[in-house]
């Protein structure tokens, strides 16, 4: 093994911490996880009413105005997922993984993306470009973002991994749109939590 990660230990367990440090491990704080527990709004307007005026402006400018740049496809059934493109999903995921310097973890194998199509709890959210003033006709339909999400038996919705074509992140807002579409999906499924 090139690396060994031990996670989710009680940070107050001094004896375990000291033992692991003596064995050559180093302690690294994991980044915060953002969890949404209030997904019960009736409309985007009601959702936006919860934001400060500055946040509402940012949301409209950076997410809602760019929403029409994309066609969103949610692959839920085995048949839909089997028509997907696991090699493209893996390529986009690898783009993100290779830029991830904050937490350098193992690469999810391509086989994972090929196998998740068989499991009903997994969904794939694809964002493809629509032709517009900034998207030429030859780029229309290009897969630029993909999310791999899991709906648990406890009715929580988790965004497990993201894949991006970085050429479309800044000008077209593909990353923010991908995050928004996952949260919107959790809302439409009436999930109790989204993280």
Beta strands, then each sheet from edge to edge (+ up, - down):
strand 1: 70-75
strand 2: 122-129
strand 3: 143-151
strand 4: 156-164
strand 5: 193-194
sheet 1: 1+ 2- 3+ 4- 5-
end
